[in-house]
Amino acid sequence: RLYEISILVVGVFWQAQFEWYAHEKLARQAGIAEAALPMIKRGCEPEELIGVLQPDEVAVYKLSLEMVRTRRVSSETYAETAAALGGDDRKMADLCMSMGCYHAVSNVLNMFAVELPEGEALPFAEE
């Protein structure tokens, strides 16, 4: 559930059509609130998701968004997210590695223009 949020943020960053297409479904299956999906897709501010997502999900969203926007994470955001994950450094490392992996996956999907199944609408507008 938490990794799916971070993967969606990375997918939005890369405007990775197939990434969003696949992981939007997985996020639903993991229990992410339906109302949050279009908000994440438009890159809303984390505060907008309070009450829509669970507190740990908001923390992961905030960290993920900060990372893709600034390529850094503030000490405050790191501490908030670590606390939301139970203070587990391994979970924080796993989150970081997962995001890094999906940056690479999104890059590959975009480079090779991986298409959606026939009849599926593109999640992101293309120029």
ChimeraX attribute file (.defattr): number of C-alpha atoms within 10 A of each C-alpha:
attribute: neighborCount
match mode: 1-to-1
recipient: residues
	/A:1	15
	/A:2	19
	/A:3	19
	/A:4	24
	/A:5	27
	/A:6	25
	/A:7	27
	/A:8	30
	/A:9	29
	/A:10	26
	/A:11	25
	/A:12	22
	/A:13	16
	/A:14	20
	/A:15	20
	/A:16	25
	/A:17	23
	/A:18	21
	/A:19	24
	/A:20	24
	/A:21	19
	/A:22	12
	/A:23	17
	/A:24	23
	/A:25	12
	/A:26	16
	/A:27	21
	/A:28	15
	/A:29	12
	/A:30	15
	/A:31	12
	/A:32	21
	/A:33	13
	/A:34	13
	/A:35	11
	/A:36	18
	/A:37	18
	/A:38	11
	/A:39	15
	/A:40	20
	/A:41	18
	/A:42	11
	/A:43	15
	/A:44	15
	/A:45	15
	/A:46	19
	/A:47	11
	/A:48	13
	/A:49	20
	/A:50	14
	/A:51	10
	/A:52	17
	/A:53	20
	/A:54	13
	/A:55	14
	/A:56	18
	/A:57	24
	/A:58	23
	/A:59	26
	/A:60	27
	/A:61	28
	/A:62	24
	/A:63	27
	/A:64	26
	/A:65	26
	/A:66	18
	/A:67	19
	/A:68	17
	/A:69	11
	/A:70	9
	/A:71	9
	/A:72	13
	/A:73	17
	/A:74	12
	/A:75	9
	/A:76	10
	/A:77	17
	/A:78	17
	/A:79	15
	/A:80	17
	/A:81	25
	/A:82	20
	/A:83	14
	/A:84	16
	/A:85	18
	/A:86	11
	/A:87	13
	/A:88	12
	/A:89	12
	/A:90	11
	/A:91	14
	/A:92	17
	/A:93	11
	/A:94	12
	/A:95	19
	/A:96	16
	/A:97	12
	/A:98	15
	/A:99	24
	/A:100	14
	/A:101	14
	/A:102	19
	/A:103	20
	/A:104	13
	/A:105	17
	/A:106	25
	/A:107	17
	/A:108	13
	/A:109	17
	/A:110	17
	/A:111	10
	/A:112	9
	/A:113	12
	/A:114	14
	/A:115	12
	/A:116	15
	/A:117	9
	/A:118	6
	/A:119	6
	/A:120	9
	/A:121	11
	/A:122	14
	/A:123	17
	/A:124	15
	/A:125	8
	/A:126	7
	/A:127	3
